[in-house]
């Protein structure tokens, strides 16, 4: 085995640069997703304003822009006072919270409902 440090090939660097330029940065409009983005924005907005119970599942391969779209929507909704006052964000990571128990504990921690006894989380 060689002890040489791995370095990306110039063609890989060029491909990554081109993809970043074409896909844009945070908050950029995603290619061919404007209709879906607007639907998700309205769903979250109506949920926050009218206290409806809605769910949405964003599906796509890694790096397809799921998090970018959601962050840009939340950033836009953060400018609306009525939404900002009613919206509670909880961030989970499937690599860290691998089961329901750890996910619920993290949700309780983030919304300051940490009243635990042993392995149980009690929400008042």
C-alpha positions in Angstrom: 0.0 0.0 0.0 1.2 3.5 -0.9 1.5 6.0 1.9 0.6 8.8 -0.5 -2.3 11.0 0.7 -5.4 10.7 -1.5 -6.1 13.8 -3.6 -9.2 14.3 -5.8 -8.5 14.1 -9.5 -8.7 17.5 -11.4 -11.7 16.2 -13.4 -13.6 15.5 -10.1 -12.9 19.0 -8.9 -14.1 20.5 -12.2 -17.3 18.4 -12.1 -18.0 19.5 -8.5 -17.4 23.1 -9.4 -19.7 23.0 -12.4 -22.5 21.3 -10.4 -22.2 23.8 -7.6 -22.5 26.7 -10.1 -25.5 25.2 -11.9 -27.4 24.2 -8.8 -26.7 27.5 -7.0 -26.2 28.1 -3.3 -28.5 28.2 -0.3 -31.9 29.6 -1.1 -31.5 29.4 -4.9 -34.4 28.2 -6.9 -34.0 24.5 -7.6 -34.3 23.4 -11.2 -37.8 22.3 -12.1 -39.0 22.3 -8.5 -40.8 25.7 -8.2 -44.3 24.1 -8.2 -43.4 21.6 -5.5 -41.6 24.3 -3.5 -44.7 26.5 -3.6 -46.9 23.5 -2.5 -44.6 22.8 0.4 -44.4 26.4 1.4 -48.2 26.7 1.4 -48.6 23.5 3.4 -46.2 24.6 6.1 -47.7 28.1 6.1 -51.2 26.9 6.5 -50.1 24.4 9.2 -48.5 27.2 11.2 -51.3 29.7 10.8 -54.4 27.5 11.2 -52.9 24.9 13.5 -53.7 22.1 11.1 -52.0 18.8 11.4 -50.2 18.0 8.2 -47.3 15.9 7.2 -44.9 16.0 4.3 -42.2 13.6 3.2 -39.4 14.8 1.0 -37.9 12.0 -1.0 -34.8 12.1 -3.1 -31.2 11.0 -3.4 -28.5 12.5 -1.3 -27.5 15.9 -2.6 -30.7 16.5 -4.6 -31.7 19.6 -2.7 -34.2 18.4 -0.1 -32.6 20.2 2.8 -31.8 23.3 0.7 -35.4 23.7 -0.4 -36.7 23.2 3.2 -34.2 25.7 4.6 -35.1 28.3 2.0 -38.8 27.8 2.7 -38.3 28.1 6.5 -36.2 31.2 5.9 -38.9 32.8 3.9 -41.6 31.9 6.4 -39.5 33.3 9.2 -40.2 36.7 7.7 -44.0 36.3 8.3 -44.8 37.3 11.9 -47.9 35.1 12.3 -46.0 32.0 11.0 -42.9 32.8 13.1 -44.9 33.0 16.3 -46.6 29.6 15.7 -43.9 27.5 14.0 -41.7 25.2 16.1 -38.8 23.6 14.4 -37.2 20.3 15.5 -34.2 19.0 13.7 -33.4 15.3 13.6 -30.7 13.3 11.9 -31.4 9.7 10.9 -27.7 8.9 11.4 -27.9 10.0 15.1 -31.5 9.4 16.1 -31.8 5.8 14.8 -34.9 4.7 16.7 -38.1 6.1 18.1 -36.8 6.4 21.6 -33.8 8.5 20.8 -35.8 10.6 18.4 -38.4 11.3 21.0 -35.7 12.2 23.5 -34.2 14.6 21.1 -37.5 16.2 20.3 -38.2 16.7 24.0 -34.8 18.2 24.5 -35.2 20.6 21.6 -38.6 21.8 22.8 -37.5 22.0 26.4 -39.8 19.1 27.7 -37.0 17.2 29.4 -38.9 15.7 32.3 -37.4 12.2 32.3 -37.4 9.2 34.6 -35.1 6.4 33.5 -35.6 5.7 29.9 -39.1 7.4 29.8 -39.8 10.9 28.6 -42.8 12.5 30.0 -44.5 15.4 28.2 -46.8 17.5 30.4 
